[in-house]
Amino acid sequence: MSNKQTQKHTATLTLENGNVFEGILFGYDKSIAGEVVFNTGMVGYPETLTDPSYKGQILVITYPLVGNYGVPEFNESDDLPKNFESERIQIEALIVSEQSDSYSHWNAIQNLSDWLKKFKVPGLYGIDTRRLTKILRERGTMLGKIEIGKEKIKFYNPDVDNLISKVTVPNVETYGEGKKKIMLVDCGCKKSILTNLLERNVKVARVPYDYDFEKEDYDGVVISNGPGNPAVYKQLVASIKTLLKKQVPVLGICMGHQILSLAAGAKTYKLKYGHRSQNQPVKEVDSNKCYVTSQNHSFAVDTKSLPRGWQPWFENLNDYSNEGVLHEKLPFRSVQFHPEAAPGPVDTSFIFDEFLKDVK
């Protein structure tokens, strides 16, 4: 298998502050705009690129070489993708320093470029990702656009859109045969959240984010991860606020953490450049135990805004932002990080067990 491309086309990445980077196209040839963010993980691009939380974003991977172990087969187990976090690539575009058309892995069936092309997602390589990441880190996340040739497109701000509507399930889906029934509110749910629940022998009703929750009987609720600005989803926040009155156990993950906190009366804000990696250190506030976590988010909960009865559960050890909340008396809890990992360490998978202890 050759690592040479028969024909190379260039394109430019333009940031909203005026910085321009020229690179070589791979994947699908298309001009696209979005929010430019960076991920510092070394491996796990099949899971990362299929994470629905990246909807609307142009992803910069800081690890210098991407694609050398190819892309695995799309196997399904219990109607769920085995090697990915959703059924398609979710990012708007991919930016890397180097990409490899050649791959070596027993489970790989295609290279990264062909996979991107299949889902009509453009990629750029030959970019100085260290310089690009430094700009984003020092000046903050910003909008960007990839333009091919003389084509000119406008910047696009995903923070003002309802991105969850583009990644949620259209109808209720039921999984498992356990006695405990969990309603999983799909805000762009990663497959591994669902599989972690099923591994713990529960029945799961996966419902759209705008579903009438009163239609379901359930013993507990999980609010999943998802893309965008939590402040956009006012109706979902109102629905969760009503749901909390039933006092059934609730677990929020990532976007679900932010939605639960807003429903409780707290506030959220946008981080300067977000947390996107598989090595984010967090501390459990009460025990002082530290964990390494996988994270992917732009927004955070303001700990100081937590109302009476709520307390911080975890905090980030890099910037001391909030990483989880607990209700002092009722069975409500949430985490900003991903206890299911995928990719990343599974040190905090006990979060699912703690939640299910509350489910009667």
C-alpha positions in Angstrom: 0.0 0.0 0.0 1.5 3.3 -1.1 1.7 6.3 1.2 1.8 8.6 -1.9 -1.3 10.5 -3.1 -1.8 10.6 -6.9 -2.9 14.2 -6.8 -2.5 16.8 -4.0 -4.8 19.7 -3.6 -4.2 22.5 -1.1 -6.7 24.5 1.0 -6.5 27.1 3.6 -7.7 27.2 7.2 -8.6 30.8 8.2 -9.3 31.7 11.8 -11.6 34.5 12.8 -8.6 36.5 14.1 -7.1 36.6 10.6 -4.5 33.8 11.0 -4.2 31.7 7.8 -2.8 28.1 7.5 -2.2 26.4 4.2 -2.4 22.6 4.1 -3.0 19.6 1.9 -6.4 18.2 1.5 -7.3 14.6 2.3 -10.6 12.9 2.8 -13.5 14.8 1.1 -12.9 17.9 -0.9 -15.3 20.5 0.5 -15.2 23.9 2.0 -16.6 24.0 5.6 -16.8 26.3 8.6 -17.1 25.6 12.3 -15.5 26.2 15.7 -11.8 25.2 15.8 -10.9 23.1 18.9 -7.9 20.9 19.8 -7.6 17.4 21.3 -4.3 16.3 22.9 -5.0 12.6 23.0 -2.4 10.3 21.4 -4.7 7.5 20.2 -8.4 6.8 19.8 -9.3 8.7 16.7 -12.1 6.2 15.6 -13.9 6.9 18.9 -13.1 10.6 18.9 -14.2 11.4 15.4 -17.6 9.6 16.0 -18.3 11.4 19.3 -21.5 13.4 18.6 -20.3 16.1 21.0 -18.0 17.3 18.2 -20.9 18.3 16.0 -20.2 21.8 14.5 -16.5 21.7 15.3 -13.3 21.5 13.3 -11.0 19.2 15.2 -7.2 19.7 15.5 -5.4 16.6 16.8 -2.1 17.6 18.3 -0.4 14.2 18.1 1.9 14.5 15.1 1.0 11.4 13.2 -2.6 10.3 12.7 -4.0 7.3 10.7 -1.2 4.8 11.1 -3.4 2.1 12.6 -6.3 2.7 10.1 -10.0 2.4 10.7 -11.7 -0.7 12.0 -14.7 -2.6 10.6 -18.1 -1.3 11.5 -19.2 -4.3 13.5 -22.5 -4.2 15.4 -23.3 -5.8 18.7 -26.9 -5.6 20.0 -27.5 -3.1 17.1 -24.7 -0.8 18.4 -21.5 0.0 16.6 -18.7 -2.0 18.2 -15.6 0.1 17.4 -17.1 3.6 17.3 -19.2 6.0 19.4 -21.9 6.6 16.8 -22.8 5.4 13.3 -20.9 8.2 11.5 -18.1 10.8 11.7 -19.5 13.7 13.6 -16.7 16.4 13.3 -17.0 19.0 10.5 -13.4 18.7 9.5 -10.1 17.3 10.7 -6.7 19.1 11.0 -3.5 17.1 11.5 0.2 17.6 11.1 0.8 14.4 9.2 -1.6 11.6 8.1 -0.8 8.2 6.9 -2.5 6.4 4.0 -0.7 3.3 5.0 -1.9 1.5 8.1 -1.1 -1.6 10.1 -3.6 -3.1 12.5 -5.3 -6.6 12.5 -8.7 -5.0 12.7 -8.3 -2.2 10.1 -10.2 -2.3 6.8 -9.5 1.2 5.4 -7.3 4.2 5.8 -8.3 7.5 7.5 -8.6 9.4 4.3 -11.1 7.0 2.7 -13.1 6.9 5.9 -13.4 10.7 5.9 -14.4 10.6 2.2 -17.1 8.1 2.9 -18.8 10.6 5.3 -18.0 13.7 3.1 -15.7 15.1 5.8 -12.7 17.2 4.7 -9.2 16.9 6.3 -6.1 19.0 6.1 -2.5 17.9 6.8 0.8 19.6 6.6 -0.5 22.1 9.1 1.8 23.4 11.9 -0.6 22.0 14.6 1.8 23.2 17.4 1.5 26.8 16.3 -2.2 26.5 15.7 -2.8 24.9 19.1 -0.7 27.6 20.8 -2.9 30.3 19.2 -6.1 28.6 20.4 -4.7 28.0 23.9 -3.5 31.6 24.3 -6.3 33.5 22.5 -9.1 31.0 23.2 -11.3 28.8 21.0 -12.3 30.6 17.8 -14.3 30.1 14.7 -12.6 29.0 11.5 -13.2 27.9 7.9 -11.5 25.7 5.4 -11.7 27.1 1.9 -10.7 25.4 -1.3 -9.2 27.4 -4.2 -11.0 30.7 -4.7 -14.2 29.6 -3.0 -15.2 31.9 -0.1 -17.6 30.9 2.7 -18.8 32.6 5.9 -17.8 31.7 9.4 -20.3 29.6 11.3 -20.9 29.8 15.1 -22.3 26.4 16.3 -23.0 27.9 19.8 -26.2 29.6 18.6 -27.6 26.4 17.0 -29.6 23.5 18.3 -27.0 20.9 17.6 -28.6 18.2 19.7 -31.5 18.0 17.3 -29.0 16.8 14.6 -27.6 13.9 16.7 -30.4 12.7 19.0 -32.4 9.5 18.1 -35.6 10.2 16.2 -37.7 7.7 18.2 -37.6 5.7 21.4 -35.2 2.7 21.3 -35.3 0.0 23.9 -32.3 -2.2 25.0 -31.7 -4.9 27.6 -33.9 -7.0 29.8 -33.0 -6.0 33.3 -35.5 -5.4 36.1 -34.4 -1.8 36.6 -35.6 0.6 33.8 -33.4 3.6 33.0 -34.6 6.4 30.7 -31.6 7.6 28.7 -32.1 11.1 27.5 -30.2 11.2 24.2 -28.5 14.6 23.7 -26.0 13.0 21.3 -25.2 9.9 23.4 -21.9 8.1 23.0 -22.4 4.4 22.4 -20.2 3.5 25.4 -22.6 5.2 27.9 -25.3 2.9 26.7 -23.1 -0.2 26.8 -21.9 0.6 30.3 -25.5 0.7 31.5 -26.4 -2.6 29.7 -23.3 -4.3 31.2 -24.9 -3.6 34.6 -28.1 -5.5 33.7 -30.6 -2.8 33.3 -33.3 -2.1 30.7 -32.7 1.1 28.8 -35.3 3.3 27.0 -33.2 5.7 24.9 -35.5 8.7 24.2 -35.1 11.9 22.1 -34.0 15.0 23.9 -37.4 16.7 23.2 -39.4 13.7 24.2 -42.4 14.0 26.6 -40.8 12.3 29.7 -44.2 11.7 31.2 -44.8 9.0 28.6 -42.2 6.7 30.2 -42.2 4.7 33.4 -38.6 4.6 34.7 -36.6 3.9 37.8 -33.8 6.2 37.0 -32.7 8.8 34.4 -29.4 9.3 32.6 -28.9 12.6 30.7 -26.2 12.0 28.1 -23.3 14.0 26.6 -24.0 16.2 23.5 -22.8 19.1 21.4 -23.3 22.8 21.7 -24.1 25.5 24.2 -26.3 24.3 27.1 -28.0 27.7 27.4 -29.6 27.0 24.0 -31.6 24.1 25.3 -34.1 26.0 27.4 -37.0 23.5 26.9 -34.8 20.6 27.8 -33.7 22.3 31.0 -37.4 23.1 31.9 -38.3 19.4 31.3 -35.5 18.2 33.5 -36.5 20.7 36.2 -40.0 19.2 36.2 -38.6 15.7 36.2 -36.5 16.4 39.3 -39.8 16.9 41.3 -40.3 13.2 41.0 -37.1 12.7 43.0 -36.1 9.6 40.9 -32.3 9.0 40.7 -30.6 11.1 38.0 -27.1 10.9 36.5 -25.9 13.6 34.1 -22.8 13.1 31.9 -20.9 16.0 30.2 -23.7 18.0 28.5 -26.1 16.1 30.8 -24.1 17.5 33.8 -24.6 21.1 32.5 -28.3 20.5 31.8 -28.9 19.1 35.2 -27.0 22.0 36.9 -29.0 24.5 34.9 -32.3 22.8 35.9 -31.1 23.0 39.5 -30.6 26.7 39.2 -26.9 27.0 38.6 -25.1 28.8 35.8 -22.7 27.7 33.1 -20.0 29.6 31.2 -17.6 28.9 28.3 -14.1 27.9 29.0 -11.2 29.6 27.2 -10.3 26.6 25.1 -12.2 23.7 26.7 -11.0 20.3 27.9 -10.4 17.7 25.2 -8.1 14.8 26.0 -7.8 11.5 27.7 -5.5 12.7 30.6 -7.6 15.3 32.4 -6.9 15.1 36.2 -9.8 15.5 38.6 -10.2 15.4 42.3 -13.2 14.1 44.3 -13.8 17.0 46.7 -14.8 15.1 49.8 -12.2 12.2 49.6 -9.4 14.1 47.9 -9.0 11.0 45.7 -7.6 11.9 42.2 -8.5 10.3 38.9 -7.4 10.6 35.3 -10.4 11.2 33.0 -11.4 11.5 29.4 -13.1 14.8 28.6 -14.6 16.7 25.6 -16.4 19.9 26.4 -16.4 23.7 25.9 -18.6 24.8 28.7 -18.5 24.4 32.5 -20.7 24.8 35.5 -20.0 27.7 37.8 -19.5 26.1 41.2 -20.2 29.4 43.0 -23.7 29.5 41.4 -24.8 26.1 42.9 -28.0 26.6 44.8 -28.6 25.5 48.4 -28.7 21.8 48.7 -26.2 21.1 46.0 -22.4 20.7 46.4 -19.4 20.2 44.1 -18.4 16.5 43.6 -15.3 16.8 41.5 -13.0 19.6 40.4 -10.4 19.8 37.6 -6.8 19.9 38.9 -5.5 21.9 35.9 -7.9 24.9 36.1 -10.0 24.1 39.2 -13.2 24.2 37.1 -16.2 22.2 38.2 -16.2 18.5 37.2 -19.3 17.2 39.0 -22.2 18.0 41.4 -24.2 16.2 44.0 -27.4 16.9 45.8 -26.9 16.7 49.5 -30.1 14.7 50.2 -31.7 13.6 46.9 -30.4 11.0 44.4 -29.2 13.6 41.9 -25.6 13.5 40.6 -23.6 14.5 37.5 -20.1 14.6 36.1 -18.5 16.8 33.5 -16.0 14.1 32.4 -16.7 10.8 30.7 -16.8 7.8 33.1 -17.3 5.5 30.1 -14.0 6.9 28.6 -13.9 5.6 25.0 -11.2 6.5 24.4 -9.3 6.9 27.6 -9.0 5.5 31.1 -11.9 3.8 32.8 -10.8 4.8 36.4 -14.2 6.5 37.0 -16.5 3.8 35.6 -17.7 3.4 39.2 -19.9 6.5 38.6 -22.4 4.2 36.9 -22.4 1.9 40.0 -22.9 4.8 42.3 -25.9 5.9 40.3 -27.4 2.4 40.1 -27.1 2.0 43.9 -29.7 4.8 44.1 -32.1 3.1 41.7 -34.6 1.0 43.6 
